[in-house]
């Protein structure tokens, strides 16, 4: 039996990894690393076979107990944490100390090309400490439209970003969670690889706004702003500095990069096509309607 610790368990991707992992016919013991165990038990009330442990990325005192007896880890970076040296280096060192070598790290497509983003730094930390890894590098999350960007969509009827005409590849986190679960279960088949997982389409935010407008009554628009203006807007809204900078890096740098490559890894692993944008928007269209 393998003891698998899931970090970020109550987040969107953590939930999907647990959902798919729970359906795999194997003797894995799934342990949710969470800040509030009582709330997590309510959140996962339909998953009675899960175990729970107190874990907080921002509290080093929780690391040792959370890692006790663990064989493999699904590791992600919470959006609000950009200081790798302060928060991730102690965690990686503790993982190494505990002799836990199997890490599936949720990175980002193109992380190897950009040394300034946190994902690149975390990947290098894992490699430098001699841990066996799988770097899962998904493209741009469709669910950013229903999470990070949803407030602007609902209240300002716009997608406000410094992305220009850059094209992003769009992936459903349900597809990411399914792949993450399979990689955790069959780690040795893929270890020490960086795996890109993408959707079917490379589209700009202007085009995505058009697709959304085809499904709703109250249209939205894509508003391109320069990085400095974007920083000012988000700072005035109370977003933390580190998260604003990461958002700028993820949305502005693609303007100077080649169009994302489309991977067939999801289809080859699962035998299914990934979710397309039109299907995702139709599934979530109620969220895009005016408040």
C-alpha positions in Angstrom: 0.0 0.0 0.0 1.2 3.5 -0.9 0.5 6.5 1.4 -0.1 9.5 -0.8 -0.2 13.0 0.6 -2.3 15.5 -1.4 -1.4 19.1 -0.8 -3.9 21.8 -1.7 -6.5 19.1 -1.2 -9.5 21.4 -1.0 -8.6 23.4 -4.0 -9.9 22.9 -7.5 -7.1 20.6 -8.7 -6.5 18.9 -5.4 -10.2 17.9 -5.3 -10.1 16.5 -8.9 -6.9 14.5 -8.1 -8.6 13.0 -5.1 -11.8 12.3 -7.0 -10.1 10.4 -9.7 -7.6 8.7 -7.3 -10.5 7.5 -5.2 -11.9 5.7 -8.2 -8.7 3.9 -9.1 -8.7 0.2 -8.2 -5.6 0.1 -6.1 -4.7 0.0 -2.3 -3.6 3.6 -2.1 -4.1 5.4 1.2 -5.1 9.0 0.3 -4.2 11.6 2.9 -5.4 15.1 2.6 -3.0 17.7 3.8 -5.2 20.6 5.0 -5.2 23.5 7.3 -8.6 22.8 8.8 -9.4 19.1 9.2 -13.0 19.6 10.3 -13.9 21.8 7.3 -12.1 19.3 5.0 -14.2 16.4 6.3 -17.3 18.3 5.5 -15.9 19.3 2.1 -15.1 15.6 1.3 -18.2 14.2 3.0 -18.9 11.9 -0.1 -15.4 10.4 0.2 -15.5 8.4 3.5 -12.2 6.5 3.0 -9.9 9.6 3.1 -7.5 10.3 5.9 -6.5 13.8 7.0 -3.4 15.5 8.4 -2.8 19.1 9.4 -0.6 20.8 6.8 0.0 24.4 6.0 2.5 25.7 3.4 3.0 28.8 5.5 3.7 26.9 8.8 6.9 24.9 8.8 5.9 23.4 12.1 3.3 21.3 10.3 5.7 19.7 7.9 7.3 17.0 10.0 4.1 15.3 11.2 2.4 15.7 7.8 5.2 13.9 6.0 5.5 11.0 8.5 5.0 7.7 6.8 4.3 9.2 3.4 5.5 7.4 0.2 4.5 9.9 -2.4 3.3 13.5 -2.7 1.1 15.5 -5.0 2.6 18.9 -4.7 1.3 22.2 -6.0 2.0 25.9 -5.4 -0.8 27.9 -3.8 -1.5 31.0 -5.9 -0.7 33.4 -3.1 2.8 31.9 -2.4 5.5 33.2 -4.7 8.5 33.2 -2.3 10.0 29.8 -3.1 13.1 30.3 -0.8 10.9 31.0 2.3 8.2 28.4 1.8 9.2 25.7 -0.6 12.9 25.2 0.2 12.2 24.1 3.8 9.5 21.8 2.6 11.7 20.2 -0.1 14.5 19.7 2.5 12.1 18.1 4.9 10.8 15.8 2.2 14.4 14.8 1.4 15.1 14.3 5.2 12.0 12.0 5.4 13.4 10.0 2.4 10.3 10.6 0.4 11.4 10.5 -3.2 8.2 10.3 -5.2 6.8 13.8 -6.0 4.3 14.7 -8.7 4.6 18.5 -8.9 1.9 20.5 -10.6 4.0 22.9 -12.6 3.0 24.9 -15.7 3.6 24.5 -19.5 6.9 26.2 -20.4 8.2 26.3 -16.9 11.7 25.2 -18.1 12.0 28.3 -20.3 11.3 30.9 -17.7 13.6 31.1 -14.7 11.7 34.0 -13.1 8.4 32.1 -12.4 8.1 30.2 -9.1 7.3 26.9 -10.8 10.8 26.8 -12.5 12.5 27.5 -9.1 10.5 24.7 -7.4 11.3 22.2 -10.2 15.0 23.0 -9.8 14.8 22.6 -6.0 13.3 19.1 -6.5 16.0 18.1 -9.0 18.9 19.5 -7.0 17.9 17.5 -4.0 17.9 14.2 -5.9 14.2 13.4 -5.5 12.4 11.3 -8.0 9.8 13.4 -9.7 7.1 13.9 -12.3 6.7 17.5 -13.4 3.1 17.8 -14.7 3.1 20.9 -16.9 -0.5 21.7 -17.9 -1.4 24.6 -20.1 -3.7 27.5 -19.1 -6.6 26.4 -16.9 -10.1 26.9 -18.3 -11.2 27.3 -14.7 -9.2 30.5 -14.4 -12.3 32.0 -16.1 -14.5 30.8 -13.2 -12.1 31.6 -10.4 -9.3 34.1 -10.7 -11.0 36.1 -13.5 -14.7 35.6 -12.5 -15.0 38.7 -10.3 -14.1 41.0 -13.2 -16.4 39.1 -15.5 -19.4 39.3 -13.1 -18.9 42.9 -11.9 -17.1 44.6 -14.8 -18.4 42.5 -17.6 -14.8 42.1 -18.8 -11.7 40.0 -18.9 -9.0 42.5 -17.9 -5.4 41.3 -18.5 -2.1 42.4 -20.1 -2.2 39.6 -22.6 -2.6 41.5 -25.9 -3.3 39.1 -28.8 -1.3 36.2 -27.3 -2.8 32.8 -27.7 -3.0 30.4 -24.8 -3.7 26.7 -24.8 -6.8 25.9 -22.6 -7.1 22.8 -20.4 -9.9 21.6 -18.1 -8.7 20.9 -14.6 -10.8 17.8 -14.6 -8.4 16.5 -17.3 -5.4 17.5 -15.1 -6.8 15.8 -12.0 -7.4 12.6 -13.9 -3.8 12.6 -15.3 -2.4 13.5 -11.8 -4.2 10.6 -10.2 -2.9 8.1 -12.8 0.7 9.4 -12.5 0.5 9.1 -8.7 -0.8 5.5 -9.0 1.7 4.5 -11.7 4.6 6.8 -10.7 7.4 4.4 -11.6 6.2 4.2 -15.2 6.8 8.0 -15.7 9.3 9.0 -13.0 11.9 11.7 -13.7 9.9 13.0 -16.7 8.4 16.4 -17.4 5.0 15.9 -19.0 3.0 18.5 -20.8 -0.8 18.2 -20.8 -2.8 20.5 -23.0 -6.3 20.9 -24.4 -7.2 21.0 -28.1 -7.2 24.7 -28.8 -4.9 27.7 -28.8 -7.0 30.8 -28.4 -6.6 34.4 -27.4 -8.7 36.0 -24.6 -10.5 38.0 -27.2 -11.7 34.8 -28.9 -12.6 33.2 -25.6 -14.8 36.3 -24.8 -16.5 35.8 -28.1 -17.2 32.1 -27.3 -18.6 33.1 -23.9 -20.8 35.7 -25.5 -22.3 33.0 -27.8 -23.7 31.3 -24.7 -24.9 34.1 -22.5 -27.3 37.0 -22.8 -25.2 39.8 -21.2 -22.0 40.1 -23.2 -18.5 40.6 -21.8 -15.4 42.1 -23.5 -11.7 41.5 -23.3 -9.8 44.5 -22.2 -6.1 44.5 -22.8 -4.1 46.7 -20.4 -0.4 47.2 -20.0 1.3 45.5 -17.0 1.7 48.7 -15.0 -2.0 49.5 -15.2 -2.9 45.9 -14.4 -0.7 46.1 -11.3 -2.4 49.3 -10.2 -5.9 47.8 -10.7 -5.2 44.6 -8.8 -3.3 46.4 -6.0 -6.3 48.8 -5.5 -8.5 45.6 -5.3 -6.3 44.3 -2.4 -4.6 41.5 -4.3 -1.2 40.6 -2.7 1.9 41.8 -4.5 3.3 38.3 -5.1 0.2 37.1 -6.8 -0.1 40.2 -9.0 3.5 39.6 -10.2 2.8 36.0 -11.0 -0.3 36.9 -12.9 1.6 39.4 -14.9 4.3 36.9 -15.7 1.8 34.2 -16.7 -0.3 36.5 -18.9 2.2 39.0 -20.3 5.2 36.9 -21.2 3.3 34.7 -23.7 3.0 37.8 -25.9 6.7 37.3 -26.7 6.7 33.5 -27.0 5.7 31.1 -29.6 2.2 29.6 -29.7 1.9 26.8 -27.2 2.6 23.3 -28.5 -0.4 20.9 -28.3 0.3 17.6 -26.6 -1.5 14.3 -27.1 -0.5 13.0 -23.7 -4.0 13.1 -22.2 -5.5 11.2 -25.1 -2.7 8.6 -25.2 -2.9 8.0 -21.4 -6.7 7.9 -21.1 -8.0 7.1 -24.6 -10.2 10.2 -24.5 -10.2 13.6 -26.0 -9.7 16.5 -23.5 -12.5 18.9 -22.9 -12.9 21.6 -25.6 -13.6 25.3 -24.8 -17.1 25.3 -26.2 -18.1 22.3 -23.9 -16.5 23.9 -20.9 -18.3 27.3 -21.5 -21.6 25.6 -22.0 -21.1 23.6 -18.8 -20.2 26.7 -16.8 -22.3 29.4 -18.6 -24.4 30.3 -15.5 -21.3 31.6 -13.8 -20.7 34.1 -16.6 -24.1 35.7 -16.5 -24.5 39.2 -15.1 -25.1 39.4 -11.3 
